[in-house]
Amino acid sequence: MPRPKPVQSPRIGTFDLPELTDPADLRPRGDHEAVRFASVPDGAQVLSGSDLPSLTLSECEFSGLDLSHTRIIDSRMREVRFDGVTASVLAAQGADWRDVVVQGSRLGALEAYESTWNSVLVRGCKLGFVNLRASELIDVQFEDCTIDELDLGDARATRVAFPGCRIDSLEVSHARLADVDLRGAQLDQARGVASLKGAVVAFEQLVPLAASFASEIGLRVE
């Protein structure tokens, strides 16, 4: 019997931001390059509750902002960093993100379904509900994050990893996975486990997942 191929790790690109213009105003369908959107003492950079569809951002940074109930749907981002942002709800569905870093942030709900993420790093974040349903993820890494619920239902995920993460609940129903590495995560519950084909777990992770597997196949345990 041939040995299984090694799991491929995410290929996360690195980038250095140029000197950024600060401050700047965001506008719907705006095109911004080399701009910093940051918290300032006079409160001029207030984005919470803003409706900002179809943004195009390249080499930009969001730093220390409250993005609660901000809508950046259908956004196109290239080499963008979110650093220390907070949001009760952030709407980013339909996104096209490439070379994006989200670090040190707290998001209650990230609505990013039907998105495309390519070379995205989410590091050191506390995340409530992450909705990536029906999205395409290529080379994505969640690192040292706490995630209450992650929805990858109907998603296509290739080279995705979760080192140092805790995931309370994972939904993968009808997902198509390839080189999805769950070995570095503490995973408490999974739904749609029949769609975990293409993922890899460590042997010790099977015990806490046993109830999910039994429920999925209709196995009664007494």
URQUIUR-V69391 format. One line per field, one symbol per residue. ss: DSSP state (@ for helix, = for strand, . for the rest). phi: phi as a letter, one per 30 degrees, with the letter a starting at -180 (. if undefined). A space follows every 50 residues. Layout:
BEGIN
ss = ???
phi = ???
END
This chain:
BEGIN
ss = ....................=.........===.====............ =....========..=...==....========..======....===== ===..======....========..======....========..===== =....======....======....======....==..==.@@@@..== ....@@@@@@@@@@@@@.....
phi = .ddddddddeccdcacdddcdacacdbehdbbbhbccbdbedidccceid cbdhdbbbhbbcbicccehdccdhdcbbhbbcbidbadbbcbdidbcbhb bcbhcbbdbccbdhcbcbhbccbiccbdccccehcccbhbbcbhccbdbb cceidcbbhbbbdiccbdbbcbeidccbhcccddccccabbiddcdejcb bdedddddceddddddcidccb
END
